[in-house]
């Protein structure tokens, strides 16, 4: 029962995400003015791949470093115990 709730809520969140991206695209295409900046991180094991521009990329880099350190610490703790 719990698994079905998690799967259903996950699907709903994905659909809401697609809807928000679609609405954002329509707003931007209809003449909304402003600059677009963004950034992201793809973690492959402890190795981060950082992309983006502006403040978003800086935030992504900081979060990637924190995630990398946490991953390494977790791996070392699991290896000992």
ChimeraX attribute file (.defattr): number of C-alpha atoms within 10 A of each C-alpha:
attribute: neighborCount
match mode: 1-to-1
recipient: residues
	/A:1	5
	/A:2	7
	/A:3	8
	/A:4	9
	/A:5	10
	/A:6	11
	/A:7	11
	/A:8	11
	/A:9	12
	/A:10	12
	/A:11	12
	/A:12	12
	/A:13	12
	/A:14	11
	/A:15	12
	/A:16	12
	/A:17	12
	/A:18	12
	/A:19	12
	/A:20	12
	/A:21	12
	/A:22	12
	/A:23	12
	/A:24	13
	/A:25	12
	/A:26	12
	/A:27	12
	/A:28	13
	/A:29	10
	/A:30	9
	/A:31	8
	/A:32	11
	/A:33	9
	/A:34	7
	/A:35	5
	/A:36	8
	/A:37	11
	/A:38	14
	/A:39	16
	/A:40	19
	/A:41	17
	/A:42	12
	/A:43	13
	/A:44	9
	/A:45	10
	/A:46	15
	/A:47	14
	/A:48	18
	/A:49	13
	/A:50	16
	/A:51	15
	/A:52	15
	/A:53	12
	/A:54	11
	/A:55	12
	/A:56	14
	/A:57	18
	/A:58	17
	/A:59	14
	/A:60	21
	/A:61	20
	/A:62	12
	/A:63	15
	/A:64	21
	/A:65	14
	/A:66	11
	/A:67	17
	/A:68	18
	/A:69	13
	/A:70	13
	/A:71	15
	/A:72	13
	/A:73	12
	/A:74	11
	/A:75	12
	/A:76	11
	/A:77	10
	/A:78	9
	/A:79	8
	/A:80	6
	/A:81	5
